[in-house]
Amino acid sequence: METGSLSARIEPQVHIRPSRPIDVDGLTALAERCSDDTLYRRFHGAAGLYVRRELGRVASPTWLHRSWVAVADGAIRGTATLAWRRSGQTDIAVLVEDAWFRRGIGRRLLHRLAAEARRLGVDVLTPTVQADNERAVRFIRGVAPDATVRFAGGAELDVRIPVRALGATELRAAHPGEAA
Ligand SMILES: CC(C)(COP(=O)(O)OP(=O)(O)OC[C@H]1O[C@@H](n2cnc3c(N)ncnc32)[C@H](O)[C@@H]1OP(=O)(O)O)[C@@H](O)C(=O)NCCC(=O)NCCS
């Protein structure tokens, strides 16, 4: 008979930490390992120079944006960015390497963003999600069941993730020694 422990999924060892300028090469390598579709979902169709510029931005926080990376098996497997729009809304963008999908990296990155947002007094996260990005919608609904996802016409969804939906207690319990 199969026991609970035998059927349990084994989560990989993942370290989440703030990005830093020396991560540019690791982020570039991450992007090179991602499928075209995954890059399209994160960079919205931009390529080449724009992607390199954006990765440079991910590696170097400013007062307008800050990012984290997920390191596993000796390489950066995912990254997430919290950024302030001119409108005052707080955008987020998450990217995980295809071969590492469904291993909890996106969830951990989103919780890390939420912890920082909460610390800064942000109540709602508003990611830019393409209207046909079903994986991202399932991810958001899976990690933040209180999120609202509306199709309002056009190419992007209207997504609102209440920060309170991403419990601080859950983050602490799941990842006790996580670096800020
Ligand atoms: C969306 C994305 C970040 C998810 O990352 P991930 O590391 O695979 O997500 P996780 O493993 O942490 O998944 C957390 C939960 O989300 C849900 N989920 C994620 N991917 C799913 C899928 N393909 N189908 C159904 N549910 C899914 C599940 O509830 C999952 O929990 P479970 O595995 O315990 O069932 C990743 O697919 C990605 O980088 N996509 C391309 C970039 C993109 O679309 N970014 C926009 C997001 S803001």
The ligand as a MOL file (V3000), in Angstrom:
LIG
                    3D

  0  0  0     0  0            999 V3000
M  V30 BEGIN CTAB
M  V30 COUNTS 48 50 0 0 0
M  V30 BEGIN ATOM
M  V30 1 C 3.6080 31.0930 -14.1140 0
M  V30 2 C 4.9280 30.5640 -13.5510 0
M  V30 3 C 5.6960 31.7060 -12.8730 0
M  V30 4 C 4.6070 29.4690 -12.4930 0
M  V30 5 O 5.8260 29.0740 -11.8790 0
M  V30 6 P 5.9860 27.6320 -11.1970 0
M  V30 7 O 7.2780 27.6280 -10.4630 0
M  V30 8 O 5.8020 26.5730 -12.2240 0
M  V30 9 O 4.7600 27.5970 -10.1920 0
M  V30 10 P 4.6460 26.7080 -8.8440 0
M  V30 11 O 5.2930 25.3850 -9.0540 0
M  V30 12 O 5.1240 27.5070 -7.6880 0
M  V30 13 O 3.0740 26.5080 -8.7640 0
M  V30 14 C 2.3060 26.9770 -7.6560 0
M  V30 15 C 0.8620 26.5860 -7.8960 0
M  V30 16 O 0.3330 27.2930 -9.0210 0
M  V30 17 C -0.5740 26.4320 -9.7430 0
M  V30 18 N -0.0060 26.1570 -11.0610 0
M  V30 19 C 1.1990 26.5480 -11.5490 0
M  V30 20 N 1.3510 26.1300 -12.8290 0
M  V30 21 C 0.2280 25.4530 -13.1480 0
M  V30 22 C -0.2150 24.7820 -14.3170 0
M  V30 23 N 0.5610 24.7100 -15.4230 0
M  V30 24 N -1.4390 24.1920 -14.2940 0
M  V30 25 C -2.2160 24.2370 -13.2070 0
M  V30 26 N -1.8410 24.8680 -12.0360 0
M  V30 27 C -0.6430 25.4650 -12.0250 0
M  V30 28 C -0.6990 25.1710 -8.8870 0
M  V30 29 O -1.7380 25.3890 -7.9470 0
M  V30 30 C 0.6540 25.1240 -8.1980 0
M  V30 31 O 0.6410 24.4110 -6.9910 0
M  V30 32 P 0.8410 22.8040 -7.0180 0
M  V30 33 O 1.9700 22.5140 -7.9670 0
M  V30 34 O 1.1430 22.4720 -5.5930 0
M  V30 35 O -0.4690 22.2490 -7.5200 0
M  V30 36 C 5.7830 29.8910 -14.6620 0
M  V30 37 O 4.9600 28.9920 -15.3740 0
M  V30 38 C 6.3660 30.8810 -15.6670 0
M  V30 39 O 7.4760 31.3950 -15.4510 0
M  V30 40 N 5.6430 31.1450 -16.7650 0
M  V30 41 C 6.1530 32.0400 -17.8130 0
M  V30 42 C 6.2330 33.4900 -17.3550 0
M  V30 43 C 4.8540 34.0470 -16.9820 0
M  V30 44 O 3.8230 33.6510 -17.4990 0
M  V30 45 N 4.8770 35.0140 -16.0540 0
M  V30 46 C 3.6600 35.7250 -15.6830 0
M  V30 47 C 3.2930 35.4700 -14.2740 0
M  V30 48 S 3.0690 36.9630 -13.3660 0
M  V30 END ATOM
M  V30 BEGIN BOND
M  V30 1 1 1 2
M  V30 2 1 2 3
M  V30 3 1 2 4
M  V30 4 1 2 36
M  V30 5 1 4 5
M  V30 6 1 5 6
M  V30 7 2 6 7
M  V30 8 1 6 8
M  V30 9 1 6 9
M  V30 10 1 9 10
M  V30 11 2 10 11
M  V30 12 1 10 12
M  V30 13 1 10 13
M  V30 14 1 13 14
M  V30 15 1 14 15
M  V30 16 1 15 16
M  V30 17 1 15 30
M  V30 18 1 16 17
M  V30 19 1 17 18
M  V30 20 1 17 28
M  V30 21 1 18 19
M  V30 22 1 18 27
M  V30 23 2 19 20
M  V30 24 1 20 21
M  V30 25 1 21 22
M  V30 26 2 21 27
M  V30 27 1 22 23
M  V30 28 2 22 24
M  V30 29 1 24 25
M  V30 30 2 25 26
M  V30 31 1 26 27
M  V30 32 1 28 29
M  V30 33 1 28 30
M  V30 34 1 30 31
M  V30 35 1 31 32
M  V30 36 2 32 33
M  V30 37 1 32 34
M  V30 38 1 32 35
M  V30 39 1 36 37
M  V30 40 1 36 38
M  V30 41 2 38 39
M  V30 42 1 38 40
M  V30 43 1 40 41
M  V30 44 1 41 42
M  V30 45 1 42 43
M  V30 46 2 43 44
M  V30 47 1 43 45
M  V30 48 1 45 46
M  V30 49 1 46 47
M  V30 50 1 47 48
M  V30 END BOND
M  V30 END CTAB
M  END
